[in-house]
Amino acid sequence: MSAADPLLELPYGTTPDPDEFLRAAIRWHFSKETGAPFWLDRLGRLDFDPVEDIRTFDDLKLFPNFANELRDVRAEDLIPRGYGRRPGIVGVFDSGGTTGAPKRVVMLQEWLDMLLAHSDAQLDAHGVPRDVNWLLAIPSGPHMVGASFQQLVARRGGLSFAVDVDPRWVKKVIARGDQAESDRYTEHLIDQLQHPLRSQDIGVLMLTPPVLERLCRRDELVDLVREKVKAIMWVGTQLDPDTRNLYRTELFPDTVLCSGFGNTMTLGHVTERPGLGDDDPCVYDPFSPYMTYNVVDLEKRRPVEYGERGRVVMHYVGKSLFLPNNVERDVATRIRPLPGQVGDAVADIAPVREFDDEKVIEGVY
């Protein structure tokens, strides 16, 4: 195992100078001794020298979007050599395959520890209680959300009661026009949520907006959530403001309601900005300098104005992985970042209709 620049190993709560951190990461990932084969093999395709020419986060736009090559790359080739023979691997996770074959990444425990420390702080800021059990209707493998949130719940002192969600099956069903089968699958998920809600001490409920909407059609489950659940965390890209306000003011007025936004290509998730009003959109701040977003006009290759909508470009910069300049399948409103953050905050995230010539289907998300 090779020694890394200390900037790449700072504990949570210590924020490095972003550009110094970026340059340290570039040196790590493009050194023959420490870099991953994936990046070392692509050096010859670049018309610039990353170590010499990447000085600021704005320079990351020099990189081509290599993300599609994660569909076929050997997972081992994504692990930096500097970790030695036995890196602490959490798992190999993928993007879900909404558009074509899935893209794969490898998550290391040291990054997950940092991510969960950030999630902990965000949940505390929203008033989500510790030392309570969670009921999670989320995908397990090959998605990273299951593995990461089960560790998060344990870290916060609770037990996880998991209901596995298979979004790929639902997307296939919808693609062939079988809405009735999609509805039956969602009802199947609600049936599985019903028993732990009845029989267990559930303090936090985590699920997607379509599943939450279907749960609310059963009066008994609404009553159980009101009686037991202290916080509802919805994950996925869309919940319209009127429905969100209905949940907050009428259905679950005594329950914390907050949302999370996650993405495989940034190896993680963030929780909405605390303190937003009922009429505010859900704003997501990047966990920078590790996870950063830019909202851009793709045709003009420049940022849109604050308050305007554009395509989301994501970067992940860390010791365990480097993935810059990834054009995502989402559009969002560009929001001014908080002081000290790199890149943009985002709001009103929604998928494009087509991506890489494939129709985008959200299904149970």
ZAROZA-498961 format. One record per residue (C-alpha): x, y, z; residue in three letters; residue number from 1. Coordinates in nm, 4 decimals. Example, Ala and Ser with C-alpha at 12.3 -4.5 7.8 and 13.67 -1.06 7.14 Angstrom:
# ZAROZA-498961
[[1.2300,-0.4500,0.7800],Ala,1]
[[1.3670,-0.1060,0.7140],Ser,2]
This chain:
# ZAROZA-498961
[[0.0000,0.0000,0.0000],Met,1]
[[0.1390,0.3396,-0.1016],Ser,2]
[[0.1275,0.6537,0.1073],Ala,3]
[[-0.1227,0.9122,-0.0147],Ala,4]
[[-0.1149,1.2883,0.0172],Asp,5]
[[-0.2672,1.3698,0.3600],Pro,6]
[[-0.5197,1.5946,0.1839],Leu,7]
[[-0.6860,1.2792,0.0478],Leu,8]
[[-0.7294,1.1302,0.3961],Glu,9]
[[-0.8682,1.4157,0.6042],Leu,10]
[[-1.1368,1.3198,0.8584],Pro,11]
[[-1.4958,1.4308,0.8149],Tyr,12]
[[-1.5449,1.7891,0.9246],Gly,13]
[[-1.2067,1.9022,0.7950],Thr,14]
[[-1.2601,2.0531,0.4509],Thr,15]
[[-0.9505,2.0870,0.2338],Pro,16]
[[-0.8798,2.3707,-0.0046],Asp,17]
[[-1.0736,2.2415,-0.3073],Pro,18]
[[-0.8132,2.3052,-0.5743],Asp,19]
[[-0.5262,2.1721,-0.3640],Glu,20]
[[-0.7351,1.8632,-0.2928],Phe,21]
[[-0.8098,1.8202,-0.6646],Leu,22]
[[-0.4421,1.8428,-0.7588],Arg,23]
[[-0.3518,1.5862,-0.4932],Ala,24]
[[-0.6167,1.3511,-0.6320],Ala,25]
[[-0.4910,1.3977,-0.9867],Ile,26]
[[-0.1362,1.3109,-0.8799],Arg,27]
[[-0.2659,0.9965,-0.7058],Trp,28]
[[-0.4833,0.8742,-0.9929],His,29]
[[-0.2332,0.9444,-1.2707],Phe,30]
[[0.0782,0.8060,-1.1051],Ser,31]
[[0.1936,0.4656,-1.2337],Lys,32]
[[0.2553,0.3573,-0.8730],Glu,33]
[[-0.0850,0.4540,-0.7301],Thr,34]
[[-0.3329,0.5086,-1.0131],Gly,35]
[[-0.6024,0.2701,-1.1314],Ala,36]
[[-0.5416,0.0809,-1.4576],Pro,37]
[[-0.8621,0.2384,-1.5935],Phe,38]
[[-0.7088,0.5859,-1.5873],Trp,39]
[[-0.3520,0.4892,-1.6681],Leu,40]
[[-0.4752,0.3104,-1.9808],Asp,41]
[[-0.6595,0.6245,-2.0929],Arg,42]
[[-0.3744,0.8688,-2.0493],Leu,43]
[[-0.2749,0.8217,-2.4117],Gly,44]
[[-0.6221,0.9309,-2.5290],Arg,45]
[[-0.5994,1.2670,-2.3554],Leu,46]
[[-0.4690,1.5692,-2.5448],Asp,47]
[[-0.3477,1.7291,-2.2223],Phe,48]
[[-0.1387,1.6339,-1.9185],Asp,49]
[[-0.3718,1.5992,-1.6179],Pro,50]
[[-0.0971,1.6566,-1.3607],Val,51]
[[0.0212,1.9755,-1.5304],Glu,52]
[[-0.3019,2.1135,-1.6744],Asp,53]
[[-0.5724,2.0379,-1.4166],Ile,54]
[[-0.5350,2.3179,-1.1625],Arg,55]
[[-0.8962,2.3997,-1.0649],Thr,56]
[[-1.2337,2.2291,-1.0694],Phe,57]
[[-1.3273,2.4307,-1.3757],Asp,58]
[[-1.0484,2.2480,-1.5612],Asp,59]
[[-1.2287,1.9148,-1.5226],Leu,60]
[[-1.4267,2.0038,-1.8353],Lys,61]
[[-1.1083,1.9186,-2.0294],Leu,62]
[[-1.1796,1.5495,-1.9685],Phe,63]
[[-1.3970,1.3586,-2.2134],Pro,64]
[[-1.6949,1.1833,-2.0582],Asn,65]
[[-1.5547,0.8346,-1.9982],Phe,66]
[[-1.8554,0.7189,-1.7933],Ala,67]
[[-2.0009,0.4981,-2.0677],Asn,68]
[[-1.6822,0.2908,-2.0573],Glu,69]
[[-1.7797,0.1849,-1.7045],Leu,70]
[[-2.0372,-0.0452,-1.8660],Arg,71]
[[-1.7713,-0.2969,-1.9705],Asp,72]
[[-1.4542,-0.2236,-1.7738],Val,73]
[[-1.3134,-0.4897,-1.5382],Arg,74]
[[-1.4112,-0.3825,-1.1888],Ala,75]
[[-1.0585,-0.4562,-1.0667],Glu,76]
[[-0.9237,-0.1941,-1.3080],Asp,77]
[[-1.1119,0.0791,-1.1213],Leu,78]
[[-0.9215,0.0247,-0.7942],Ile,79]
[[-0.6141,0.2471,-0.7523],Pro,80]
[[-0.2921,0.0467,-0.7237],Arg,81]
[[-0.1926,0.2522,-0.4239],Gly,82]
[[-0.4327,0.0503,-0.2057],Tyr,83]
[[-0.2221,-0.2631,-0.2419],Gly,84]
[[-0.3436,-0.6203,-0.2648],Arg,85]
[[-0.6296,-0.6080,-0.0131],Arg,86]
[[-0.8262,-0.2835,-0.0282],Pro,87]
[[-1.1323,-0.2594,0.1948],Gly,88]
[[-1.4101,-0.3131,-0.0597],Ile,89]
[[-1.7764,-0.2623,0.0309],Val,90]
[[-1.8986,-0.3880,-0.3047],Gly,91]
[[-1.9316,-0.3469,-0.6783],Val,92]
[[-2.2403,-0.1395,-0.7549],Phe,93]
[[-2.4024,-0.0191,-1.0720],Asp,94]
[[-2.6156,0.2571,-1.2099],Ser,95]
[[-2.9319,0.0543,-1.2557],Gly,96]
[[-2.9328,0.0240,-1.6321],Gly,97]
[[-3.2104,0.2765,-1.6994],Thr,98]
[[-3.0474,0.3503,-2.0345],Thr,99]
[[-2.8595,0.0538,-2.1744],Gly,100]
[[-2.6183,-0.1696,-1.9874],Ala,101]
[[-2.5397,-0.0517,-1.6316],Pro,102]
[[-2.2239,0.1385,-1.5449],Lys,103]
[[-2.0234,-0.0115,-1.2591],Arg,104]
[[-1.8203,0.1404,-0.9796],Val,105]
[[-1.6303,-0.0043,-0.6840],Val,106]
[[-1.6952,0.1421,-0.3389],Met,107]
[[-1.4309,0.1295,-0.0663],Leu,108]
[[-1.5159,0.1347,0.3023],Gln,109]
[[-1.3056,0.4425,0.3746],Glu,110]
[[-1.5193,0.6493,0.1364],Trp,111]
[[-1.8446,0.5017,0.2700],Leu,112]
[[-1.7375,0.5974,0.6229],Asp,113]
[[-1.6899,0.9578,0.5069],Met,114]
[[-2.0216,0.9590,0.3207],Leu,115]
[[-2.2131,0.8198,0.6183],Leu,116]
[[-2.0599,1.0779,0.8507],Ala,117]
[[-2.1968,1.3453,0.6168],His,118]
[[-2.5376,1.1735,0.6021],Ser,119]
[[-2.5433,1.1520,0.9809],Asp,120]
[[-2.4910,1.5254,1.0136],Ala,121]
[[-2.7580,1.6020,0.7535],Gln,122]
[[-3.0183,1.3772,0.9169],Leu,123]
[[-2.9452,1.5332,1.2548],Asp,124]
[[-2.9990,1.8777,1.1024],Ala,125]
[[-3.3459,1.7683,0.9863],His,126]
[[-3.4369,1.6283,1.3259],Gly,127]
[[-3.4447,1.2649,1.2142],Val,128]
[[-3.4137,1.0682,1.5407],Pro,129]
[[-3.1304,0.8350,1.6323],Arg,130]
[[-3.1692,0.5000,1.8107],Asp,131]
[[-3.4820,0.4040,1.6163],Val,132]
[[-3.5496,0.1307,1.3634],Asn,133]
[[-3.5872,0.1999,0.9917],Trp,134]
[[-3.8205,0.0346,0.7416],Leu,135]
[[-3.6619,0.0688,0.3979],Leu,136]
[[-3.8280,-0.0032,0.0642],Ala,137]
[[-3.5187,0.0379,-0.1519],Ile,138]
[[-3.3139,-0.1720,-0.3951],Pro,139]
[[-3.0432,-0.4003,-0.2635],Ser,140]
[[-2.7574,-0.5112,-0.4904],Gly,141]
[[-2.6426,-0.4288,-0.7462],Pro,142]
[[-2.7495,-0.0815,-0.6312],His,143]
[[-2.5412,0.0887,-0.3622],Met,144]
[[-2.8348,0.2401,-0.1729],Val,145]
[[-2.9170,-0.0800,0.0166],Gly,146]
[[-2.5638,-0.1458,0.1403],Ala,147]
[[-2.4990,0.2158,0.2341],Ser,148]
[[-2.8242,0.2779,0.4216],Phe,149]
[[-2.8093,-0.0456,0.6164],Gln,150]
[[-2.4695,0.0679,0.7479],Gln,151]
[[-2.6109,0.4157,0.8135],Leu,152]
[[-2.9005,0.2800,1.0206],Val,153]
[[-2.6638,0.0645,1.2281],Ala,154]
[[-2.4374,0.3646,1.2779],Arg,155]
[[-2.7338,0.5644,1.4091],Arg,156]
[[-2.8294,0.2921,1.6569],Gly,157]
[[-3.1241,0.1224,1.4886],Gly,158]
[[-3.2242,-0.1988,1.3153],Leu,159]
[[-3.3015,-0.2195,0.9439],Ser,160]
[[-3.6189,-0.3844,0.8177],Phe,161]
[[-3.5719,-0.4032,0.4424],Ala,162]
[[-3.8152,-0.4619,0.1582],Val,163]
[[-3.6256,-0.5201,-0.1652],Asp,164]
[[-3.7325,-0.3125,-0.4656],Val,165]
[[-3.6482,-0.4268,-0.8192],Asp,166]
[[-3.6769,-0.1129,-1.0340],Pro,167]
[[-3.5412,-0.2893,-1.3425],Arg,168]
[[-3.8329,-0.5296,-1.3513],Trp,169]
[[-4.0837,-0.2455,-1.3207],Val,170]
[[-3.9122,-0.0542,-1.6017],Lys,171]
[[-3.9364,-0.3591,-1.8287],Lys,172]
[[-4.3032,-0.3999,-1.7453],Val,173]
[[-4.3777,-0.0330,-1.8203],Ile,174]
[[-4.1719,-0.0444,-2.1414],Ala,175]
[[-4.3982,-0.3169,-2.2762],Arg,176]
[[-4.7067,-0.1171,-2.1799],Gly,177]
[[-4.8325,-0.3358,-1.8964],Asp,178]
[[-4.9426,-0.0761,-1.6423],Gln,179]
[[-5.1616,-0.3305,-1.4617],Ala,180]
[[-4.8597,-0.5493,-1.3866],Glu,181]
[[-4.6680,-0.2441,-1.2650],Ser,182]
[[-4.9553,-0.1611,-1.0303],Asp,183]
[[-4.9612,-0.5182,-0.9005],Arg,184]
[[-4.5894,-0.4998,-0.8267],Tyr,185]
[[-4.6318,-0.1777,-0.6306],Thr,186]
[[-4.9147,-0.3354,-0.4328],Glu,187]
[[-4.6824,-0.6290,-0.3649],His,188]
[[-4.4344,-0.3842,-0.2103],Leu,189]
[[-4.7062,-0.2309,0.0081],Ile,190]
[[-4.8117,-0.5780,0.1257],Asp,191]
[[-4.4539,-0.6374,0.2421],Gln,192]
[[-4.4348,-0.3034,0.4216],Leu,193]
[[-4.7589,-0.3702,0.6047],Gln,194]
[[-4.6418,-0.6467,0.8380],His,195]
[[-4.3314,-0.4758,0.9860],Pro,196]
[[-4.5326,-0.1547,1.0246],Leu,197]
[[-4.7862,-0.3506,1.2285],Arg,198]
[[-4.5510,-0.5682,1.4306],Ser,199]
[[-4.2278,-0.3728,1.4811],Gln,200]
[[-4.1137,-0.0471,1.6376],Asp,201]
[[-4.0498,0.1560,1.3237],Ile,202]
[[-3.9209,0.5093,1.3710],Gly,203]
[[-3.8127,0.6018,1.0162],Val,204]
[[-3.9724,0.5044,0.6868],Leu,205]
[[-3.7638,0.5277,0.3687],Met,206]
[[-3.9243,0.4772,0.0283],Leu,207]
[[-3.9819,0.6327,-0.3136],Thr,208]
[[-4.2626,0.8792,-0.3984],Pro,209]
[[-4.4695,0.6273,-0.6013],Pro,210]
[[-4.4547,0.3728,-0.3184],Val,211]
[[-4.5426,0.6374,-0.0583],Leu,212]
[[-4.8391,0.7488,-0.2699],Glu,213]
[[-4.9643,0.3902,-0.2933],Arg,214]
[[-4.9169,0.3359,0.0813],Leu,215]
[[-5.1368,0.6382,0.1492],Cys,216]
[[-5.4294,0.4678,-0.0221],Arg,217]
[[-5.4563,0.2296,0.2739],Arg,218]
[[-5.6066,0.4057,0.5740],Asp,219]
[[-5.4714,0.1487,0.8178],Glu,220]
[[-5.1130,0.2123,0.7032],Leu,221]
[[-5.1561,0.5887,0.7215],Val,222]
[[-5.2733,0.5466,1.0796],Asp,223]
[[-4.9759,0.3212,1.1622],Leu,224]
[[-4.7306,0.5732,1.0174],Val,225]
[[-4.8912,0.8544,1.2155],Arg,226]
[[-4.8747,0.6461,1.5332],Glu,227]
[[-4.5215,0.5092,1.5045],Lys,228]
[[-4.3059,0.6822,1.2455],Val,229]
[[-4.1105,0.9921,1.3455],Lys,230]
[[-3.9589,1.0646,1.0035],Ala,231]
[[-4.0259,0.9772,0.6393],Ile,232]
[[-3.7358,0.9968,0.3965],Met,233]
[[-3.8307,0.9804,0.0313],Trp,234]
[[-3.5696,0.9040,-0.2298],Val,235]
[[-3.5955,0.9419,-0.6020],Gly,236]
[[-3.6035,1.2451,-0.8210],Thr,237]
[[-3.9593,1.3755,-0.8112],Gln,238]
[[-4.2347,1.4699,-0.5682],Leu,239]
[[-4.4493,1.7620,-0.6780],Asp,240]
[[-4.4830,2.0533,-0.4307],Pro,241]
[[-4.8590,2.0127,-0.3826],Asp,242]
[[-4.8250,1.6461,-0.2837],Thr,243]
[[-4.5305,1.7224,-0.0572],Arg,244]
[[-4.7347,1.9919,0.1158],Asn,245]
[[-5.0280,1.7496,0.1539],Leu,246]
[[-4.8036,1.4990,0.3307],Tyr,247]
[[-4.6551,1.7649,0.5580],Arg,248]
[[-4.9720,1.9485,0.6565],Thr,249]
[[-5.2558,1.6953,0.6388],Glu,250]
[[-5.1474,1.3322,0.6254],Leu,251]
[[-4.8340,1.3374,0.8434],Phe,252]
[[-4.8183,1.6772,1.0175],Pro,253]
[[-4.6181,1.5483,1.3159],Asp,254]
[[-4.3641,1.3587,1.1079],Thr,255]
[[-4.0352,1.4891,0.9696],Val,256]
[[-4.0484,1.4697,0.5890],Leu,257]
[[-3.7230,1.5034,0.4010],Cys,258]
[[-3.5757,1.3786,0.0766],Ser,259]
[[-3.2530,1.2335,-0.0507],Gly,260]
[[-3.0861,1.2512,-0.3907],Phe,261]
[[-2.8349,0.9847,-0.4843],Gly,262]
[[-2.6281,0.8970,-0.7861],Asn,263]
[[-2.3990,0.6036,-0.8563],Thr,264]
[[-2.1582,0.8132,-1.0597],Met,265]
[[-2.0826,1.0288,-0.7559],Thr,266]
[[-2.0661,0.7255,-0.5251],Leu,267]
[[-2.3275,0.8564,-0.2889],Gly,268]
[[-2.6263,1.0590,-0.1835],His,269]
[[-2.7145,1.3869,-0.0151],Val,270]
[[-3.0163,1.5043,0.1841],Thr,271]
[[-3.2148,1.8151,0.0962],Glu,272]
[[-3.0984,2.1463,0.2398],Arg,273]
[[-3.2371,2.1930,0.5945],Pro,274]
[[-3.4643,2.4860,0.6709],Gly,275]
[[-3.6540,2.5007,0.3408],Leu,276]
[[-4.0075,2.6366,0.3523],Gly,277]
[[-4.3185,2.4589,0.2264],Asp,278]
[[-4.3127,2.6609,-0.0947],Asp,279]
[[-3.9416,2.6096,-0.1609],Asp,280]
[[-3.8216,2.3439,-0.4023],Pro,281]
[[-3.6083,2.0593,-0.2659],Cys,282]
[[-3.2535,2.1903,-0.2933],Val,283]
[[-2.9604,1.9506,-0.2818],Tyr,284]
[[-2.6151,2.0751,-0.1921],Asp,285]
[[-2.3124,1.8791,-0.3104],Pro,286]
[[-2.0820,1.7091,-0.0618],Phe,287]
[[-1.7906,1.9000,-0.2049],Ser,288]
[[-1.5096,1.8776,-0.2905],Pro,289]
[[-1.5801,1.5042,-0.3276],Tyr,290]
[[-1.9189,1.5132,-0.5043],Met,291]
[[-1.9908,1.8191,-0.7191],Thr,292]
[[-2.2593,1.9234,-0.9683],Tyr,293]
[[-2.2733,2.1714,-1.2545],Asn,294]
[[-2.5925,2.2712,-1.4362],Val,295]
[[-2.5101,2.3556,-1.7958],Val,296]
[[-2.6421,2.4284,-2.1412],Asp,297]
[[-2.4952,2.1311,-2.3272],Leu,298]
[[-2.5145,2.2946,-2.6687],Glu,299]
[[-2.3351,2.6111,-2.5597],Lys,300]
[[-2.1095,2.4207,-2.3146],Arg,301]
[[-2.1509,2.6793,-2.0404],Arg,302]
[[-2.3425,2.7146,-1.7126],Pro,303]
[[-2.7022,2.8300,-1.7241],Val,304]
[[-2.8002,3.1273,-1.5098],Glu,305]
[[-2.9039,3.0690,-1.1474],Tyr,306]
[[-3.2725,2.9827,-1.1433],Gly,307]
[[-3.2631,2.8390,-1.4943],Glu,308]
[[-3.2768,2.4741,-1.5955],Arg,309]
[[-3.0050,2.2734,-1.7645],Gly,310]
[[-2.8394,1.9347,-1.7795],Arg,311]
[[-2.6580,1.8078,-1.4731],Val,312]
[[-2.2875,1.7307,-1.5073],Val,313]
[[-2.1377,1.5452,-1.2117],Met,314]
[[-1.7849,1.4942,-1.0834],His,315]
[[-1.6531,1.2564,-0.8214],Tyr,316]
[[-1.3042,1.3305,-0.6909],Val,317]
[[-1.1578,1.1224,-0.4111],Gly,318]
[[-0.8822,0.8866,-0.3183],Lys,319]
[[-1.0797,0.5730,-0.4065],Ser,320]
[[-1.2217,0.6877,-0.7420],Leu,321]
[[-1.1921,0.9656,-0.9960],Phe,322]
[[-1.4831,1.0225,-1.2345],Leu,323]
[[-1.5018,1.3724,-1.3847],Pro,324]
[[-1.7313,1.5409,-1.6316],Asn,325]
[[-2.0119,1.2848,-1.6391],Asn,326]
[[-2.3184,1.4148,-1.8247],Val,327]
[[-2.6157,1.2756,-1.6356],Glu,328]
[[-2.9641,1.1871,-1.7625],Arg,329]
[[-3.1146,1.4525,-1.5350],Asp,330]
[[-3.2095,1.8141,-1.5793],Val,331]
[[-3.2292,2.0480,-1.2816],Ala,332]
[[-3.2612,2.4097,-1.1769],Thr,333]
[[-2.9287,2.5726,-1.0986],Arg,334]
[[-2.9213,2.7041,-0.7407],Ile,335]
[[-2.6569,2.9262,-0.5873],Arg,336]
[[-2.4291,2.7110,-0.3668],Pro,337]
[[-2.3725,2.7632,0.0012],Leu,338]
[[-2.0549,2.9512,0.1003],Pro,339]
[[-1.7433,2.7411,0.0542],Gly,340]
[[-1.9036,2.4810,-0.1712],Gln,341]
[[-1.7692,2.3845,-0.5118],Val,342]
[[-2.0029,2.3803,-0.8109],Gly,343]
[[-2.3785,2.4255,-0.8043],Asp,344]
[[-2.6650,2.3248,-0.5803],Ala,345]
[[-2.9548,2.1675,-0.7710],Val,346]
[[-3.3338,2.1587,-0.7414],Ala,347]
[[-3.6390,2.0212,-0.9239],Asp,348]
[[-3.4433,1.7266,-1.0594],Ile,349]
[[-3.6145,1.5317,-1.3357],Ala,350]
[[-3.5000,1.2823,-1.5986],Pro,351]
[[-3.4717,1.3733,-1.9641],Val,352]
[[-3.7119,1.1895,-2.1937],Arg,353]
[[-3.4294,1.0162,-2.3798],Glu,354]
[[-3.0648,0.9545,-2.2968],Phe,355]
[[-2.8061,0.7872,-2.5229],Asp,356]
[[-3.0919,0.7154,-2.7682],Asp,357]
[[-3.2830,0.5210,-2.5000],Glu,358]
[[-3.6231,0.6203,-2.3583],Lys,359]
[[-3.5931,0.6951,-1.9857],Val,360]
[[-3.8441,0.5099,-1.7662],Ile,361]
[[-3.8565,0.5869,-1.3931],Glu,362]
[[-4.1040,0.3197,-1.2788],Gly,363]
[[-4.1178,0.2919,-0.8989],Val,364]
[[-3.8850,0.5919,-0.8715],Tyr,365]
